[in-house]
Amino acid sequence: MKITVLNGSPKGELSGTLKYIECLKIMHPEHDYEIFHVAQKIKSIVSQEGKYREILAAVKESEAVIISFPLYYLLVHSGLKQFFEFVFECNDEHVFAGKYAAAISTSIHFYDNTAHTYVEGVCEDMGMQFVEGFSPGMQDFIKPEGRKQFVFFAEKFLTVVSQKRRISRKTNPVQYKQTVYTPKTIKSKENQSGRKVLVVADRLDENSNLLKMVQQFQSCFREEIEIAELSKMKINGSCLGCLKCGWDNTCAYAGKDDYIDFFRNKWMAADIIVVAGTVKDRFLSWEWKRFMDRNFWRTHSPAFRGQQIGMIISGPLSQLENIKTVFQGYFEVGLANMTGCVTDESGDSITIDQELSNLAGDLIHAAVAGYKKARTFLGVAGLKIFRDDIYSDLKAVFRADYKYYKKNRLFDFPQRKWSARILGSVFYTVMKISPLRKKLFGMIPKGMVMQHDVILKKLREKKEKQRVTQPLALQDAKV
Ligand SMILES: Cc1cc2nc3c(=O)[nH]c(=O)nc-3n(C[C@H](O)[C@H](O)[C@H](O)COP(=O)(O)O)c2cc1C
């Protein structure tokens, strides 16, 4: 059986994920494997017809394709993303159609689910029969159990391919026909109250809906807002995965292109950031992904400082929940506040105008109030993964993170919550006594909201004292 491996690690041969493929080659030498370092060599693949054709020729002869990739910012490295986009642009999906596919990634399990959802969807959009994904932790390979589980996964995949089993599609195809957006004049304008607004777009092509939406959004403000276009910035390449930044946040590209200056002086300095982009395959463009990957110079320290975030998206976002999850996770873990998102999906220009105007207002009001929406599982759980890994395994390489987390009290382990632990232990012991346990369980539901009721009583009293019909102001909620 011929198997083509598409390596999505920018480290090429040095990819840790690729060790699984080497293991597979040792275990099953009867098959013929061909590996292409697509993420590392992406510049030459998209610019040299021959290199790209070589990959296509290998895929054509293969029964199976394995996507081997490291997690990069909740998805795949921008190089692999660009490769997928290039295949669609060249209308070469037919070469992949019908082939069996599997995905193997390594990571610290930070949003490995969204990355696998993406890869699975793209493989199926190319017409491949996607069998399964396997997502071990970075160090699982060195444990016998980790290798054992991989071998089971791999052998199952080989069996499926050799038996030519039929695999039904597990993701819905995206069906979308874009309608032209025609903006009307905006009359009321938002006062920015001194807040800096930055719109970052991948590319604003002439006559595109995205350009028109960004321009309309711009016209919702009284003062100037800044618009940056990634395609016009000097960005020499994507993250190399060299990890040199781990020591003191010095990126290998520092001083060589515009990225770090832009990030420090524009991105971090803005009060409101608007991510503007067009849906490409099942995410935004590879240019947006490259921008995200290059964030890694800050390693695992938050990329925001409480900014309000808006999104202006052209394309079928509502069919691609995964994109929303990726960005919400990215913003929540980065300590920013996701305020709202406008797309052109409705096809109704008046509605889009209204939504853009509302977004402008909502962003300003949230920035002025310093609104921080309660984080969901995406941010809470994500930060716990970072906290644990930076405290232990990643400490030596990511010294800058360790210092940041220590200084900003992000090592908030439950072990350190002494009063909660003592109280918990006392109750734990008391609960062992059967009659007391019965009594306490009867009291628990009321006890759980006891403090809440006290606060609500105080709020009611406060409101009564005011004897006014207006609602209480936001700060009055602090009793
Ligand atoms: C820029 C960058 C971004 C990363 N993003 C993630 C991530 O979102 N989630 C995760 O679990 N691991 C993430 N990682 C960790 C890598 O996925 C992990 O180290 C992987 O094992 C590297 O595999 P490779 O050696 O095959 O490149 C990231 C690493 C880098 C350098």
The ligand as an SDF file (V2000), in Angstrom:
LIG
                    3D

 31 33  0  0  0  0  0  0  0  0999 V2000
    3.5580   28.5950   17.7670 C   0  0  0  0  0  0  0  0  0  0  0  0
    3.0990   27.4000   18.5130 C   0  0  0  0  0  0  0  0  0  0  0  0
    1.7590   27.2570   18.7790 C   0  0  0  0  0  0  0  0  0  0  0  0
    1.2950   26.1370   19.4670 C   0  0  0  0  0  0  0  0  0  0  0  0
   -0.0320   26.0350   19.7000 N   0  0  0  0  0  0  0  0  0  0  0  0
   -0.5120   24.9760   20.3900 C   0  0  0  0  0  0  0  0  0  0  0  0
   -1.8890   24.8600   20.6610 C   0  0  0  0  0  0  0  0  0  0  0  0
   -2.7220   25.6930   20.2870 O   0  0  0  0  0  0  0  0  0  0  0  0
   -2.3070   23.7960   21.3830 N   0  0  0  0  0  0  0  0  0  0  0  0
   -1.4400   22.8520   21.8480 C   0  0  0  0  0  0  0  0  0  0  0  0
   -1.8840   21.9340   22.5160 O   0  0  0  0  0  0  0  0  0  0  0  0
   -0.1160   22.9220   21.5670 N   0  0  0  0  0  0  0  0  0  0  0  0
    0.3630   23.9580   20.8530 C   0  0  0  0  0  0  0  0  0  0  0  0
    1.7080   24.0390   20.5730 N   0  0  0  0  0  0  0  0  0  0  0  0
    2.5920   22.9290   20.9690 C   0  0  0  0  0  0  0  0  0  0  0  0
    2.9010   21.9980   19.7910 C   0  0  0  0  0  0  0  0  0  0  0  0
    1.7400   21.5630   19.1800 O   0  0  0  0  0  0  0  0  0  0  0  0
    3.6680   20.7860   20.2830 C   0  0  0  0  0  0  0  0  0  0  0  0
    4.8690   21.2130   20.8180 O   0  0  0  0  0  0  0  0  0  0  0  0
    3.8830   19.7440   19.2060 C   0  0  0  0  0  0  0  0  0  0  0  0
    4.2030   18.5300   19.8320 O   0  0  0  0  0  0  0  0  0  0  0  0
    5.0180   20.0870   18.2730 C   0  0  0  0  0  0  0  0  0  0  0  0
    5.0730   19.0800   17.2860 O   0  0  0  0  0  0  0  0  0  0  0  0
    6.1700   19.0040   16.1600 P   0  0  0  0  0  0  0  0  0  0  0  0
    7.4660   18.6890   16.8520 O   0  0  0  0  0  0  0  0  0  0  0  0
    5.6970   17.8990   15.2910 O   0  0  0  0  0  0  0  0  0  0  0  0
    6.2250   20.3180   15.4590 O   0  0  0  0  0  0  0  0  0  0  0  0
    2.2020   25.1400   19.9060 C   0  0  0  0  0  0  0  0  0  0  0  0
    3.5700   25.2970   19.6430 C   0  0  0  0  0  0  0  0  0  0  0  0
    4.0110   26.4040   18.9580 C   0  0  0  0  0  0  0  0  0  0  0  0
    5.4780   26.5540   18.6990 C   0  0  0  0  0  0  0  0  0  0  0  0
  1  2  1  0
  2  3  1  0
  2 30  2  0
  3  4  2  0
  4  5  1  0
  4 28  1  0
  5  6  2  0
  6  7  1  0
  6 13  1  0
  7  8  2  0
  7  9  1  0
  9 10  1  0
 10 11  2  0
 10 12  1  0
 12 13  2  0
 13 14  1  0
 14 15  1  0
 14 28  1  0
 15 16  1  0
 16 17  1  0
 16 18  1  0
 18 19  1  0
 18 20  1  0
 20 21  1  0
 20 22  1  0
 22 23  1  0
 23 24  1  0
 24 25  2  0
 24 26  1  0
 24 27  1  0
 28 29  2  0
 29 30  1  0
 30 31  1  0
M  END
$$$$
